[in-house]
């Protein structure tokens, strides 16, 4: 899938009803291609990385936590992972 197509797909996910979201989630989880959340999250950062707190593009890697890369904003010194601000942020069993 091209990066442009991926971004269009992700934008369209926001318009799904709760039932459609559940069906799409089950379908994506059933694909056994070995993609982990951390790999998907790293793909989302590759295009336009910004701090969720201040929208600054000045980021640096800041270790790993529970297998996910953490980042630190050089402007506001906030640390975050790519799941910050998403529904997956407190997911305990990320591998499932």
PLY file of the C-alpha trace (Angstrom):
ply
format ascii 1.0
element vertex 96
property float x
property float y
property float z
element edge 95
property int vertex1
property int vertex2
end_header
0.00 0.00 0.00
1.34 3.40 -0.89
1.89 5.92 1.89
-0.71 8.25 0.35
-3.25 5.42 0.30
-2.42 4.57 3.90
-3.07 8.14 5.04
-6.37 8.24 3.14
-7.35 4.91 4.73
-6.52 6.18 8.23
-8.54 9.36 7.66
-11.55 7.34 6.52
-11.38 5.18 9.66
-12.50 8.19 11.68
-15.86 8.20 9.85
-16.76 4.62 10.76
-19.64 3.82 13.06
-18.84 1.91 16.27
-20.08 -1.34 14.72
-18.03 -0.79 11.57
-14.98 -0.02 13.71
-15.44 -3.27 15.60
-15.75 -5.28 12.37
-12.67 -3.58 10.89
-10.70 -4.19 14.07
-11.52 -7.90 14.07
-10.58 -8.14 10.41
-7.25 -6.42 10.95
-6.46 -8.51 14.00
-7.16 -11.71 12.09
-4.42 -10.94 9.58
-1.40 -12.95 10.62
1.40 -10.94 9.09
3.39 -10.39 12.26
2.85 -6.63 12.45
3.04 -5.43 16.01
1.56 -2.20 17.31
5.02 -0.74 17.72
5.85 -1.36 14.06
2.58 0.21 12.93
3.16 3.16 15.23
6.69 3.67 13.88
5.23 3.84 10.37
2.87 6.60 11.46
5.74 8.68 12.84
7.81 8.43 9.66
5.72 10.96 7.69
5.32 13.99 9.96
6.51 13.56 13.54
5.25 16.18 16.02
4.87 16.49 19.76
1.27 15.87 20.90
1.66 18.60 23.52
3.07 21.55 21.57
3.15 20.36 17.91
6.90 20.91 17.74
8.78 18.76 15.22
11.92 18.79 17.43
11.88 15.24 18.82
14.50 12.80 20.02
14.31 9.16 20.96
13.99 8.69 24.71
14.31 4.96 25.40
11.72 2.23 25.25
8.88 1.36 27.57
6.99 -1.94 27.33
8.52 -2.54 23.89
7.41 0.81 22.47
9.79 3.58 21.47
9.40 6.72 23.58
10.19 10.22 22.37
11.02 13.49 24.10
10.13 16.91 22.76
13.07 19.31 22.80
10.73 22.29 23.12
8.44 21.36 26.01
10.46 18.35 27.36
7.32 16.19 27.37
7.87 12.46 26.80
5.42 10.32 24.89
5.00 7.21 22.77
3.19 6.97 19.49
0.15 5.56 21.26
-0.21 8.68 23.42
-3.59 10.24 22.79
-5.03 7.11 21.17
-7.44 4.47 22.36
-4.53 2.03 22.57
-2.49 4.03 25.10
-3.34 1.87 28.13
-3.77 -1.43 26.34
-2.19 -4.10 28.53
-1.81 -6.96 26.07
-0.50 -5.19 23.00
0.58 -8.44 21.39
-3.04 -9.65 21.25
0 1
1 2
2 3
3 4
4 5
5 6
6 7
7 8
8 9
9 10
10 11
11 12
12 13
13 14
14 15
15 16
16 17
17 18
18 19
19 20
20 21
21 22
22 23
23 24
24 25
25 26
26 27
27 28
28 29
29 30
30 31
31 32
32 33
33 34
34 35
35 36
36 37
37 38
38 39
39 40
40 41
41 42
42 43
43 44
44 45
45 46
46 47
47 48
48 49
49 50
50 51
51 52
52 53
53 54
54 55
55 56
56 57
57 58
58 59
59 60
60 61
61 62
62 63
63 64
64 65
65 66
66 67
67 68
68 69
69 70
70 71
71 72
72 73
73 74
74 75
75 76
76 77
77 78
78 79
79 80
80 81
81 82
82 83
83 84
84 85
85 86
86 87
87 88
88 89
89 90
90 91
91 92
92 93
93 94
94 95
